[in-house]
Amino acid sequence: MLRCRIVSTTLPAIAIAAMVLAFVNCRQPGEAKSSRIRRTILLEFKAEAAPEEIRKILGEVRANIEGIEGVRNVVIGSQSIDRIPFRYGISMDFDDEAALKRYRQDDEHRRTHNDYSRLIEQAQISDIRDE
């Protein structure tokens, strides 16, 4: 049973990674590399987290993230695929490394993280550099 779960969650991840790698070399010769970084956070809340509490958390996270200089394209919501272990996701683009650093050091971001981490069953974070 465990083997099936690992395969069912690993195969989609491998497919996504392959698609990303396929597009890495799509730039024209001499084209400048971007400094943009995309962060994706996948979340699974604990069973005791009520739906209204989850909506409140995600709303506070959105309000905080959208106010940080250099953060763009914030997308927060529930997962559209039922077969994966994470039910919610947060995605954002940072203009550059400095914007990512501001996000990590933001006091309000740290507060919301500390306030709600007790309700998170598991999380997966990835940072992808636009090359």
N, C-alpha and C positions, 0 to 999 in steps of 0.2 A: 504494500500500500504506500509506504513512504517513497519507494523508488518511483512510483507513478507520479506522485506530487512533485518530486524534484524534476523529473523529466518535463512535466507539463508547465512548470514555471521557468525552467532553464531554456527550453527550446525557443519560446517567444523572445527571451532576452538575447539569445544568440542571433536570432533573425534580425532584431533591431540593430544590434551591434554591426552585423554584416552590411545592413543598409547604410548606416552612418559611414562605415569605412569605404563603401562604394562611392560616396559623394565627396570624400576628402580631397580627391585629386581632380575635381571638376572645375577648378579655377583656370582662368586663362593665364598663359605665361606672363610673368611680370606683374600680375595683379597682387596688390597688397593684401597681406593677411589681416583678418579682423582681430580685434582685441576682445570681442564679445564672448561672454561665458553664459551658458544656459544651465541653470540648476533645476533639477527635478527631484521632488521629494514625494515618495509614496508612503502612505500612512494606513495603518490598521489600528482602529481604536479598540480599547477593551470593551467587553460586553456591557459593563456598567455605565458606559458613556451614552447618555440619552441622545436621541436625534436632535433635539433642540439645543442641547449643550454643544454638540458637534457643530451645528450651524453657527452658534455664537462664537466658538473658537475660530472657525474658518473665516468668519466675518472680521474678527479682530485682527487675525493674521493678515488678511487682505488690506485692511485700513493701514496697518503698520508698514507693510512692505511697499505699498504704493507711494508712501510718503518719503521713502529713502532716495536720495539723489543718485541717479545713474541706474535705477532699477526700471525695467520696461517689460511690457508684455506679460503681465501677471495673469495667470490662469489658475483658478482654484475651484475644485468641485469633486463630485463623486466619479468613480471609475465607470466607464461605459462597458467594460468587459467583466462578466460575472465569474470567469474561470480563474481568476488570479487572487492571490492572498491579500492584496491591498485594495481597500474600498474607496480611498480618497487620495487626491493628488494635488500638489502645488507645483507650478512651473513658473519660472521667471528668467528674464535675461538681464545680465549685468553689462553695462557699457564696457567695463574693463576690470582689471584686478583691483583697482582702487574702490570701485563701487561694491565689489564682493566683500572687500575688507570693511567698508562702512556698514554693510548689512550685518556682517558677523559681529561687529562691535557695537551695534545700535542697542541702546539701553532698553528701549521698548520691545525690540525683538527678543532680547534675552529674558525680559520679564514674562512675555507671553510663553516663551519656550519653557521656562521654569514653572510657571503656573499650571501648564497643561500637560507636561511630559508624563505625569502620573497616570494619565488616561490613554497613553499610547501603548499598544500591545507590541507593535514592531514598526520600524521605519527603514526606508532605503533612500539614500541620497546619492545623486550623481551630479557631477559638474562636467560639462562638455565644453571644450574650447573650440570656437569656430576657427577652423584653419583654412 
